[in-house]
Amino acid sequence: MYRNSLVKGFEMSIEQSLKLLRKKLTPYFSSKKAVDALTFKDLFRYANKHSLLNEEAVQRWFVYRDNRNSTAHDYGEQFAKETLVLIDGFINDVQKLIEVVEHE
C-alpha cells in the first residue's frame, strides 16, 4: 500500500512539475499556446536554454519521465522497485524546480 502510494505521488508530482514549468517558461514565448504545444522533453530543454535548470538536472527529469511512462503499462513489483530507486533524487530535483518556479 505504501509503495503504491509513493509511486502514485511520483506520477502526480511529475505532472504538476510539468504544469509549473510551462507557466515559468511562458514569458519566453510569443504566446501561452506556443508553450502548451511543447513536449515534455522540449519544455525541459528550454528550461536549460534559459538557465532555469542545468543539463544534468534536465537529463534526470528525462529519466523520471521515462520511468513515469512505464507506470501506465506496468504496475508490478519490479517497476515499483525501479521507481523507488529514483525517489530521493526526484525529491531533490522537485525542490530545486520549486525554487526556480518561485523565483521572480
Buried (B, 14 or more C-beta within 10 A) or exposed (E): EEEEEBBEEBBEBBEEBBEBBBEBBBEEBEEEEEBEEBEBEEBBBBBBEEEBBEEEBBEBBBEBBEBBEBBEEEEEEEBBEBBEEBBEEBEEBBEBBEEBBEEE
